[in-house]
Amino acid sequence: MADAAIDNTASARPIDSAAGKLFAGAVLAGCAVALLAGIYGKAHDPASETTVKWFFTSTLHLKTWFTTVALALAILQVLGGMWMFGKLGSRPAPKWVGGAHRITGSLALLFTLPVAYHCLWSLGFNPGDGSGRRLWHSIFGCLFFGAFTTKVLVVRSRRMPGWALPAVGATLFTVLVLIWLTSSLWFFRTIGIEL
């Protein structure tokens, strides 16, 4: 229970200038990663080839299901994070929740890597389908890895403001939901739910 009290007071304390600068640096690093991913995606000639499909019928099926699994793991991440910060019930989270939180986050990232590789290498930064879906999906994809970079920097530092980690985690989750809405949900509605 003492840990939950510490976390709550940490998020309530004002930001000192050093912590604010450190957080701004982490955000700038994330912005740089997002920008570089977009520049690479736009500047290189897309291969327009499939990369991997493993046991799926196509690379698009793999990407759709891997993104869906990553989203499911991210939901577990959010629940675990809320439990660790004392936002789920009055009892503190057991010690195993921290380890499970890290494992689900690592697995979620691993499921996004083949998807991102295919998107950047084979398709590039793709602005055109008339509806804007591909443009927004490309933007969200770049933002996801920028937000992930920021989260890693924030979680590794003990000097960040107390609200920084929940804010960055919520941003990362939101961007992943937007990626899923502009890709997997579109695929399920257009093509159907199949492997």
HELIX and SHEET records of a PDB file:
HELIX    1   1 ALA A    2  ALA A   12  1                                  11    
HELIX    2   2 SER A   17  ALA A   43  1                                  27    
HELIX    3   3 THR A   59  MET A   84  1                                  26    
HELIX    4   4 TRP A   96  HIS A  118  1                                  23    
HELIX    5   5 CYS A  119  LEU A  123  3                                   5    
HELIX    6   6 ARG A  133  ARG A  156  1                                  24    
HELIX    7   7 ALA A  164  THR A  182  1                                  19    
HELIX    8   8 SER A  184  THR A  190  1                                   7    
END                                                                             
